[in-house]
């Protein structure tokens, strides 16, 4: 990978491992799926009912802590093929994350240990 390609794939904000359930609403169907990572800009999830495409819209809901439920609109920005034991995963960009939740996610990511940071 060239230096230019690396710069194009550099994340705007850091992420943290987030192996938790996430509610996903797509085209009127609500399911509980699995999240893999979270950051201020978005999250990585799996979605099993049917394949998603780049540009698809959804609503995600998840608990960042026992006292904080985040509900946010998102757009599929990346599709990561299944590999090994991992299912197909989707990179979701948050579309309307409220300031309060952005701050909570920032603090959650910043509190990660070296092994949890992505």
C-alpha positions in Angstrom: 0.0 0.0 0.0 1.4 3.4 -1.0 1.6 6.4 1.4 -1.2 8.0 -0.5 -3.4 4.9 -0.1 -2.7 4.8 3.6 -3.7 8.5 3.9 -6.9 7.8 2.1 -7.8 5.0 4.6 -6.8 6.9 7.7 -9.7 7.4 10.1 -10.8 10.8 11.1 -11.5 9.7 14.7 -10.2 6.8 16.7 -12.3 3.7 17.5 -12.6 1.2 20.3 -13.5 -2.4 20.3 -17.2 -2.6 21.2 -18.4 -6.2 21.3 -22.0 -5.5 22.2 -25.5 -5.8 20.9 -26.9 -3.1 18.7 -30.5 -2.6 17.6 -30.7 -2.0 13.9 -33.8 -0.6 12.0 -33.6 -1.1 8.3 -36.5 -0.6 5.9 -39.0 -1.1 8.7 -37.4 -4.2 10.1 -35.8 -4.1 13.6 -33.3 -6.7 14.7 -30.7 -7.1 17.4 -27.3 -7.5 15.8 -23.6 -7.3 17.0 -21.3 -4.3 17.0 -17.6 -4.7 16.7 -16.2 -1.2 17.0 -17.4 2.3 17.9 -16.1 5.8 17.5 -17.5 9.4 17.3 -17.9 9.0 13.6 -19.6 5.6 13.4 -19.4 1.9 14.2 -18.8 -1.5 12.6 -21.7 -3.9 12.8 -23.0 -7.1 11.3 -26.5 -7.4 9.8 -27.8 -10.8 9.0 -31.4 -10.4 7.6 -30.2 -9.4 4.1 -27.1 -7.8 2.5 -26.7 -4.1 2.9 -25.3 -1.8 0.2 -23.1 1.3 0.5 -25.4 4.2 0.8 -28.2 2.3 2.7 -29.7 4.2 5.6 -30.5 2.7 9.0 -31.1 3.6 12.6 -28.8 2.1 15.3 -29.6 2.0 19.0 -27.1 0.8 21.7 -26.1 1.2 25.3 -22.8 2.9 25.8 -23.3 2.5 29.6 -26.2 1.3 31.8 -27.4 4.9 31.9 -26.8 6.0 28.3 -28.9 4.8 25.4 -27.7 6.1 22.0 -30.1 6.3 19.1 -28.6 7.6 15.9 -29.2 7.5 12.1 -26.4 6.0 10.0 -25.3 5.4 6.5 -23.5 2.3 5.3 -20.1 3.5 4.1 -18.1 0.3 3.9 -18.7 -3.4 3.4 -16.1 -5.8 4.8 -16.3 -9.3 3.5 -16.6 -12.3 5.8 -13.3 -13.9 6.8 -12.6 -16.8 9.1 -15.1 -16.8 11.9 -16.2 -13.2 11.3 -19.4 -12.5 9.4 -19.8 -9.8 6.7 -19.4 -6.5 8.5 -20.6 -3.0 7.7 -18.9 0.3 8.4 -21.7 2.8 9.5 -21.2 6.5 9.5 -23.3 8.4 12.1 -25.5 11.0 10.4 -26.9 13.0 13.4 -25.1 12.1 16.6 -26.1 14.5 19.3 -23.3 16.4 21.1 -24.0 14.7 24.4 -23.5 11.2 22.8 -20.5 12.4 20.8 -18.8 13.4 24.1 -19.7 10.1 25.8 -18.3 8.1 22.9 -15.2 10.2 22.9 -14.7 9.5 26.6 -15.5 5.8 26.1 -12.9 5.5 23.3 -10.3 7.6 25.3 -10.6 5.2 28.3 -9.6 2.2 26.2 -6.6 0.2 27.1 -3.9 -0.5 24.4 -5.5 -3.9 23.7 -9.0 -2.4 23.2 -8.0 0.5 20.9 -8.4 -0.1 17.2 
